[in-house]
Amino acid sequence: IKREVVVASQMLPEETLLILLTRTFGALEISSNNNVEEILERIAINDAVVTVVGNGSADTLQFLGSGFYGGVEIDFKAGETYTLYVKSEEYGEVKAETTVKPQIAFEYVEAELVYNEYSDTLVQLVYSFEDPQTDNWYMLSVQKVEAEKFIEDAVNPRTYTRLIDDSGFNGQTYTERVSVVARNYAIGDTIAIMFSNIH
């Protein structure tokens, strides 16, 4: 398989951007005996220069380790177009362009542990937000996080993800109760609840 750059990105509040760079790999290249950190060590791209250009400025992201690059105090403006440039000595160059969407924040969010009939411990999430008068798609993600397992948590495929189309509530306040079923939880667990305006 041709080795090419794979880019995953996450914009966070407070002008922060996190990028994960990996390479493509074949299905037989990784075995089920490998844990997430071992896999990431084999496919992470650690030699890149990553730059974000837009709104009259250019910011070079800092290498954080294991294919992660990050930047803070990047002045993202809704409606502005930004270009991401990646240059790797080993894997070449790629670029991507996007227009920043307005941030939509929770008006209310609460999580609690619930027990189902199969003795599983799940998170029940209740949240609401104000939907603007435009056609939007949103992505809701819930992930268990531990400080000492940041890398493993960041790339864990068991993240609960839900896509939401606003066609049924355009321009209104939307409230939903969701049972998060991706994994079992326990008292004392910390979870990250992320809400993204993606279209």
C-alpha positions as CSV (number, residue, x, y, z in Angstrom):
1,I,0.0,0.0,0.0
2,K,1.3,3.5,-0.8
3,R,2.3,5.3,2.3
4,E,0.5,8.7,2.5
5,V,-0.3,11.2,5.2
6,V,-3.5,10.9,7.2
7,V,-4.6,14.1,9.0
8,A,-7.0,14.1,12.0
9,S,-7.9,17.5,13.6
10,Q,-9.8,18.9,16.5
11,M,-10.4,22.6,17.2
12,L,-10.9,23.3,20.8
13,P,-12.3,26.4,22.6
14,E,-9.8,29.2,23.6
15,E,-8.1,29.3,20.2
16,T,-6.5,25.8,20.4
17,L,-5.9,23.3,17.5
18,L,-4.8,19.7,17.9
19,I,-3.6,17.7,14.9
20,L,-2.7,14.0,14.7
21,L,-0.6,12.9,11.7
22,T,-0.3,9.3,10.8
23,R,0.5,7.3,7.7
24,T,-1.7,4.9,5.8
25,F,-1.2,1.2,6.6
26,G,-2.4,-2.1,5.3
27,A,-4.9,-4.3,7.2
28,L,-2.4,-7.1,7.7
29,E,0.3,-4.7,8.9
30,I,-1.2,-4.4,12.4
31,S,-2.2,-7.4,14.5
32,S,-4.9,-7.7,17.2
33,N,-2.1,-8.2,19.7
34,N,-0.9,-4.6,19.3
35,N,-2.3,-2.1,21.8
36,V,-3.2,1.4,20.7
37,E,0.1,3.0,21.8
38,E,2.1,0.4,19.9
39,I,0.1,0.9,16.8
40,L,0.4,4.7,17.1
41,E,4.2,4.4,17.6
42,R,4.4,2.5,14.3
43,I,2.2,4.8,12.2
44,A,2.7,8.3,13.7
45,I,4.5,10.9,11.6
46,N,6.9,12.8,13.9
47,D,9.1,14.7,11.5
48,A,6.6,17.2,10.1
49,V,6.4,20.9,10.0
50,V,2.7,21.9,10.4
51,T,1.5,25.4,9.7
52,V,-1.9,27.1,9.8
53,V,-2.4,30.1,7.6
54,G,-5.4,32.4,7.6
55,N,-6.9,35.7,8.7
56,G,-3.6,37.4,7.9
57,S,-1.4,35.3,10.0
58,A,0.6,32.1,10.0
59,D,1.1,29.8,13.0
60,T,3.5,26.8,13.2
61,L,2.2,24.1,15.5
62,Q,4.4,22.6,18.2
63,F,5.3,18.9,18.1
64,L,3.8,17.2,21.2
65,G,4.9,13.6,20.5
66,S,3.4,10.5,19.0
67,G,2.2,12.3,15.9
68,F,0.4,15.0,17.8
69,Y,1.0,18.7,16.9
70,G,-0.7,21.6,18.7
71,G,-1.2,25.3,18.7
72,V,-2.7,27.8,21.2
73,E,-3.7,31.4,20.8
74,I,-4.5,30.9,17.1
75,D,-7.0,33.7,16.2
76,F,-9.7,31.6,14.5
77,K,-12.6,33.7,13.2
78,A,-15.9,32.2,12.2
79,G,-16.5,32.5,8.4
80,E,-12.8,32.9,7.6
81,T,-10.9,30.3,5.5
82,Y,-7.7,28.7,6.8
83,T,-5.2,26.4,5.2
84,L,-3.3,23.7,6.9
85,Y,0.1,22.8,5.4
86,V,2.0,19.6,6.4
87,K,5.6,19.0,5.2
88,S,7.3,15.7,6.1
89,E,10.7,14.7,4.9
90,E,9.7,11.1,4.7
91,Y,6.1,11.3,3.5
92,G,6.0,14.5,1.5
93,E,3.6,17.5,1.6
94,V,-0.2,17.8,1.9
95,K,-2.5,20.7,2.5
96,A,-6.2,21.1,3.4
97,E,-8.5,24.1,3.5
98,T,-11.6,24.8,5.6
99,T,-13.9,27.6,6.6
100,V,-14.3,27.9,10.3
101,K,-17.9,27.3,11.6
102,P,-19.4,29.4,14.4
103,Q,-19.0,27.8,17.8
104,I,-22.2,26.3,19.2
105,A,-22.0,25.8,22.9
106,F,-24.1,23.8,25.3
107,E,-26.8,25.7,27.1
108,Y,-27.1,22.8,29.5
109,V,-25.2,19.5,29.9
110,E,-25.3,16.9,32.7
111,A,-24.1,13.3,32.9
112,E,-25.0,10.5,35.4
113,L,-24.4,6.8,35.7
114,V,-27.3,4.5,35.0
115,Y,-27.5,0.7,35.2
116,N,-29.3,-1.3,32.5
117,E,-31.0,-4.7,32.6
118,Y,-27.7,-6.4,31.6
119,S,-25.9,-5.0,34.6
120,D,-23.9,-2.6,32.4
121,T,-22.9,0.8,33.8
122,L,-23.6,3.4,31.2
123,V,-23.5,7.2,31.1
124,Q,-26.8,9.0,30.5
125,L,-26.3,12.4,29.1
126,V,-28.8,15.3,29.0
127,Y,-27.9,18.3,27.0
128,S,-29.4,21.3,25.2
129,F,-28.2,24.0,22.8
130,E,-29.6,26.9,20.8
131,D,-29.6,26.0,17.0
132,P,-29.1,29.0,14.6
133,Q,-31.3,29.7,11.7
134,T,-29.1,27.8,9.2
135,D,-28.8,24.2,8.1
136,N,-26.4,22.5,10.3
137,W,-24.9,19.1,11.2
138,Y,-23.4,18.5,14.6
139,M,-21.2,15.8,16.0
140,L,-21.5,14.8,19.7
141,S,-18.6,12.7,21.1
142,V,-18.3,11.2,24.6
143,Q,-14.9,9.7,25.7
144,K,-13.6,8.4,28.9
145,V,-10.3,10.2,29.7
146,E,-7.4,9.6,32.0
147,A,-4.4,11.9,32.4
148,E,-1.9,9.1,32.2
149,K,-3.5,7.6,29.1
150,F,-3.9,10.8,27.0
151,I,-2.6,9.3,23.8
152,E,-4.6,6.1,24.1
153,D,-7.8,8.0,24.9
154,A,-7.3,10.5,22.1
155,V,-7.2,7.8,19.4
156,N,-9.5,5.2,21.1
157,P,-12.0,3.9,18.5
158,R,-14.5,3.2,21.2
159,T,-15.4,6.9,21.5
160,Y,-19.2,7.3,21.4
161,T,-20.1,9.5,18.4
162,R,-23.5,10.7,17.3
163,L,-24.3,12.8,14.2
164,I,-27.2,15.3,14.6
165,D,-29.1,16.9,11.7
166,D,-31.0,20.1,12.7
167,S,-33.7,19.7,9.9
168,G,-36.3,18.8,12.6
169,F,-35.5,21.8,14.9
170,N,-33.9,24.5,12.8
171,G,-33.6,27.7,14.7
172,Q,-34.9,26.3,18.0
173,T,-33.6,25.1,21.3
174,Y,-32.8,21.4,21.1
175,T,-32.8,19.1,24.1
176,E,-31.9,15.4,24.1
177,R,-31.3,12.6,26.5
178,V,-28.8,10.0,25.3
179,S,-27.5,6.7,26.8
180,V,-23.8,6.3,26.0
181,V,-23.3,2.7,25.2
182,A,-19.7,2.5,23.9
183,R,-18.2,1.1,27.1
184,N,-18.8,0.5,30.8
185,Y,-18.2,3.3,33.2
186,A,-17.5,3.4,36.9
187,I,-17.9,5.9,39.8
188,G,-15.0,8.4,39.6
189,D,-14.5,8.1,35.9
190,T,-13.8,11.4,34.0
191,I,-15.4,11.9,30.6
192,A,-14.9,14.4,27.9
193,I,-18.1,15.6,26.2
194,M,-17.4,17.3,22.9
195,F,-19.9,19.1,20.6
196,S,-18.8,20.2,17.1
197,N,-20.5,22.2,14.4
198,I,-19.3,20.3,11.3
199,H,-21.5,21.6,8.4
